[in-house]
Amino acid sequence: MKDFEVARQTMVESQLRPSQVTDRRLLAAFAMLPRERFVPPAKQTLAYMDTSLEVWPSIDGAPARFLLAPVVLARLIQLAAVEANDAVLDIGCTTGYSTAVLAHLARSVTAVEAEPELAAAASRNLRELGIANASVVEGELAQGAPAGAPYDVILLNGSVPEAPRTLLVQLKEGGRLVTIVAQDREGRARQGKACRFVTVEGEASGLPHFDANAKLLPGFAPAPCFIF
């Protein structure tokens, strides 16, 4: 049987630290949380590889769902600069791994998941790990959770064509939204960029910070337009 504790420490030392992940609280959360519990049993031996992992198959044309690769998730969370008193919105939490990591850093985490089975799995995983400052809401990812707004931080677990206005308006003044933007302004696929958007005086603006790739999150396709 694979020694998950050794694999977890190896992930921290050989993947996260060499990839400019320096936040001690974040490293401690990754070192402690059993990522193998958040993936299907058949894929548990792959839980600590430096890759995204499918946790929900494509069904009836709906897209498959993935956990972000550990380095991508860690660097996005570090980019968000989560503080101990922050309220965080976690979009597309799948089985709840990102939510569990965020819960170790923030005051509270609200996770949103569109697939009922995944939302139930995330809630169960958080409960079984004794994480009491996080909850899971079932709903459309692009709509977020406005009932709990405003948030200090919003994390998107995947790539999107552009930062969604429906989520940016749920940020507090000075709030940060982090995501991977993987299309240019004409809608063409390109190298993904991890971006941080900050709200100042009610307006959000963002900058790219590093290259990163992730599967597209469902429900964020840009509105169709006519081209003449």
Buried (B, 14 or more C-beta within 10 A) or exposed (E): EEEBEEBBBEBBEEBBEEBEBEBEEBBEBBBEBBBBBBBBEEBBBBBBBEEBBBBBEEEEEEBEBBBBBBBBBBBBBBBBBBEEEBBBBBBBBBBBBBBBBBBBBBBBBBBBBBBEEBBBBBBBBBEEBEBEBBBBBBBEBBBBBBEBBBBBBBBBBBBBBBBBEBBBBBBBEEBBBBBBBBBEEEEEEEEBBBBBBBBEEEEBEBEBBBEBBBBBBBBBEEEEEEEE
